[in-house]
């Protein structure tokens, strides 16, 4: 309990008084506002007569004190200096930008909680001991952990280390382990060619355009694993890859789980490399027809996105972009601030070459989200360009995170997107939608075919109307 001019107060109110900041309603003083005036508006210490010790002994700032008369930010700075200083008493130059970013993060208490975790502290102190030798190789020598990769991300985001495509390195390291486990030299040579000259090259080409996604990394691993299983299956039948027959392909597909169909990537590559001849790769079934929402389900999902305040706003926005514009999750999470325009009377968004009007009231949700994007209260993002900032430094939200959230709210990404497209192609021709929504004409046409949309009749009607005019 504490005593104020108007009586005793509980511990909760006492702590709240230390943490209330802003401009005094009486004298416009900016700082800690422990009191309230007659109208309930916050007031400073002088105007309220409440005596609180909120002056930091170190920096003199008026703020909530945490330890020994020091504010949270000064204590955080002390902890950073301890964690990032090497045994020689000097902080490596490469760690200084990260130290500055941690000191300046908006929520100093969050930074203090993070840096005090033993596993985080251990990684930081190991890096500090590297001195001028701190680089990606030094990080790789540390035990693999989330803390190590998060700190690597911080170093990259604040330009202390050059960018690195994590998924490329992870796949190369994983492939090396897989190859070491293959005993037959010829089989190992084939898988190495496929892994290094197909999958790894595709990841690197993708890196030239954008950072390889988690999905691309997982597909590369999965196709390699299935290729290894397929080679081993052939060996069990006494066959080498060069003697592969159509009957063997059909037997592979028929004799196991549906994941065997993922061998198609390897088979197409083997055909292109002339390692196999005269075979046809079976086409996997298209599940688009089954993966969809009914119209009532889609309307219910849109209603929940607009009205359910218990959902995270970023998930509501993500779901809305799928349900209203048919966007794939991997594309919407990569939207940049420049792709959204809230400066005019109409909110607009851009998925392809054209700006599209965002309908109300969804536009209000988007404006609210953009005005206070989440995950920006730490040092993880320096100049964040993403509409959906992620949890990892410098990254947008992961597609896997959004897909899981959409499943939980009853709007699975694929089913929602398919349902949206089946509605959209009834109102506009596929070619127009493809250009506006940033998808390929073939994708738009496939949705139109599945929806049974008479887009040829639409084109004929447009031509007739133009001729009349």
Secondary structure by P-SEA (a helix, b strand, c coil): ccccccccccaaaaaaaaaccccccccccccccccccccbbbbccccccccccccccccccccccccccccaaaaaaaaaaaaaccccccccccaaaaaaaaaacccaaaaaaaaacaaaaaaaaaaaaccccccaaaaaaccccaaaaaaaaaaaaaccccccaaaaaaaaaaaaaaaaacccaaaaaaaaaaaaccaaaaaaaaaaaccccaaaaaaaaaaaaaaaaaaaaaaaaccccccccaaaaaaaaaccccccccaaaaaaaaaaaccccbbbbbbcccccccccccaaaaaaaaaaaaccccccaaaaaaaaaaacccccaaaaaacccccccccccbbbbbcccbbbbbccaaaaaaaaaaacccccccccccccccccccccccccccaaaaaaaaaaacccaaaaaaaaaaaaaacccaaaaaaaacccaaaaaaaaaaaccaaaaaaaaaaaaaaac
